[in-house]
Amino acid sequence: MDLADWMKAEDLDDAALGERIGKSRSRVSRYRRKIEDIPSDVVKQLVKLSKGAMTANELLGIKETAECRA
């Protein structure tokens, strides 16, 4: 699940999520629209906040392949 899908499922807008993670509304918007890479410290916050619904790989845009799982 990506950030936009999770925010929609949780009924969160950019400002509300920004308050939870200490980032501005505009910064969250850039993360959500994949205009700006999400820093590792924020990735950790988001994985914890989502209780694992989003993974670090998903947030970083890393696709798992069969080779990666082997």
Helices and strands as residue ranges (DSSP letters): H 3-9, H 14-21, H 25-32, H 40-49, H 56-60, H 66-69
